[in-house]
Amino acid sequence: MCENVLDFFRTVLDEVMDVFPSPYVHIGGDEVPTTGWERSPRSRARAAREGLAGRRPVVRAESGVALPLHCTVMSRRDPAHARAAALRGHRVVHADHRATYFDYARGPGAGGPPAQPGGIVDLRAVHDVDLASPTPEAASRVLGAQGQLWTEFVRTPEHIEHLTHPRLCALADRVWAGAPDWPGFSARLTGHRARLDALGVPHADPPAPAPVPPRVGGVR
């Protein structure tokens, strides 16, 4: 059974690496319990024995647990995990859920479109994403930050655009500028909004609710 699972992963990764020639390949890893692997001598030996020559795996870190140094780490739960990974020698991409999860609501209240239950990630929260590094050497290993948007509660392209913009402007401004400048970004946001309007991107008013699909056999 284990070998069948590994064969499946090899087939999927072979296909992905054929289609995308990037030096990076994302293998996920979030929400995966690792206790069983960490306590298994066979699993630890297999992990030490396997190599991924030619590609650099990107993994989503659930905690500050040490990973093989050839992994690029995406930290989503706590910026401290990203800092610790950079200090250990990993390349790092910040993905803090409190600042970069665009499937969370843009603001309080019931006026917005459906969003992922949880915290509110408004423009200021995005622009305040914690990219601090403890040393210049660790800072040199930070590749940037990534915004995420999953679509469990999204039914239309307009809904996606509304959740993405202008929060994506705030994330880009913060990452590219290098230092936080909220007053400066707030002034520049007028120009960003004008460009979004010119491109027909729905970013201000919530999109019209999408019709709920009919039930078929008890399933919607």
N, C-alpha and C positions, 0 to 999 in steps of 0.2 A: 504493500500500500504506500509506504514512504517513497519508494523508488518511482511509483506512478505519479505521485505528487511532484517530485523533483523533475520528472520528465515533462510534466505539464508546464512548470515554471520555465524550464529550458526552452520549450517550444515558443512560449509567449515572449520571452526575452529575446530569442533569436529573431523573431518577427519585428519586435519593437526596434532592435538595434539595426536591423536592415532598413527600416523605414526612416529612422532618425539617426543621422550620422554624428550627432553631438557627442562630445567626450563624456557627457553625463547621462546616466540612466536612472530614473527614479523608481525605487522598488518599494515605496510605501513604508510600512512598519508601524504606523500609528494604531493605537488601540489594540495592540498585540501583547498578550501576557507573555513575559519572557522568563518567569521564574522557573518553569520546567526545564527550559534550555540551559539556564545558568546552573542548575543543580545536576545536570546530566553530564558526566565525563565524556560520553560518546558525542554529545552535541558540541561541547566545547572543543573537542579534538577535531571534529569535522569543520567547525568554523575556522579553526586555526589552519587547517590543511587546504581549504578552498581558496582559489585566487580568482580575481576578476580582471585579468590583464587587458589593457586597451581601453577600458571604460572606468569611469569613477562613479560608484553607486551613491545616490542621494537617498537619505533615509529621514523619515519624520521621527524625531525623538520625543517620547512621551515623558521622559524624566531626564535627570542629569547623569544617568548611567553611562559608563565608559563604553565606547564603540570602537571597532577597528579604525585605525587612523586614516585608512584610505577612503573612509566614508565622509561625504559632505553632509553636514547635519542641518536639518530644518527643525527649529525648536518652536513649539506652538503653545506650551503651557506656561512657561516662565522665561523671561529674558535672561535670568540667572543661568539657566541651562545652556543657552547659547554662549554666554560669556565663558562658562566653564569649558565648553567644547572648544572654543577658540584658544583658550589657554593651553589645552591639551595638545593642540596642533591641528585641529580639524578646520577645514573651510566651513563657513557658516552662512545660512540664509535665515534671517529673522522672519517668523510667521506667528507672532504672538496673537492668540485668538482675541484678546481684548483690544487690539488695534488694527488687525488686518483681515478679520473675518467679515466680508461684505454681505454674507447671508444673514447676519444679525441686523436688527432694526436700525435705521438711521437716526431715529429720535424717539422720544416717549409719546404716548398717546395712541389712540385707536385709528387715527386718520391715515396712516401709511398702509402700504400693501402688506400682505402676509410675509412674515420673516421667521427665521429660525428662533425658537424660544431661547431665552438666555439674556445676556447683557445687551446694552445699547452701545453701538459703536458709531458715535457721531464724528463730524469732521475734525473736531479738536482732538478726540481720542486717536484718530488715525494719524494726524500730524504730530502727536506726542509719542509716537511709537518709540520704544526704548531701544536705541541702537548703540548705547554706550559700550565701550570696551575698556578693560582694566589696564591694558598696556598698548603701546603703539604696535608691538609685534602681533598681539591678538587682533587689533583693529585691521591689520593688513590681511587677515584671513576672512574678514567679513565680506561676502560677495554682494550683499544687499538685503532686500526684503521682498516678500511676495504677498500679494493680496489674494484671498480665497473667496470663492462664491459657489456654494453647493445649491442645488435647485430642487430640494424636496418640496419647497413651498412656492416655487416659481413656475408660472404656467405660460408666460409669453415673453418674447424678446424685449418688449418694452419694460416689463417688470425687471428683467436682468439689467437693462441699461439704468433704470432708476436706482437700483440698489448699488450699482457700480459707480455711478457718477453723481456728484463730483468727488466722492471719497477717493477715487483713483488719482485725481489731481493732487489731493493732499498727500497721499503716499509718495507719489512721484516727486513732488516738491521737497518733501522731507528727506528722501533717500538721495536725490541728486544734489541737493544743497549741502548736505553733510552736517549742518548745524541747524537747530530749530529756530525758526523765525516766523512765529504765528502772525504778528502784525503785518509783516511783509507778504506772507501768503494770502492773508485776508484781503489785502489791497489787490494782489494779482488775480484773485479769484473772480473778480468782475470780468476780466478779460477771458478767463477760462470759460465762464458761463456763456459769454457771447459766442465763443467758438463752438461750444456744444449746441447752442441755439442754431447757429449757421449750418451745423452738420445734421440738424434734426434729431439730436440725441435727447430723449425725454429724461430730464434730470431734476426739474423743479417740482411740478405737480405730480402726485401719484398717478400711475396709469389706471385706466378703467379696469374694474374687476373682470377677470376672464370667466366665461361660463363654466359651471361645474360639469364635468363629463358625466353622462348617464351611467347608472349602475348596470353591469352586465353579469348576470349570474351571481349577484351579491357582491361583486367586486367593482370598485370605481377606478 
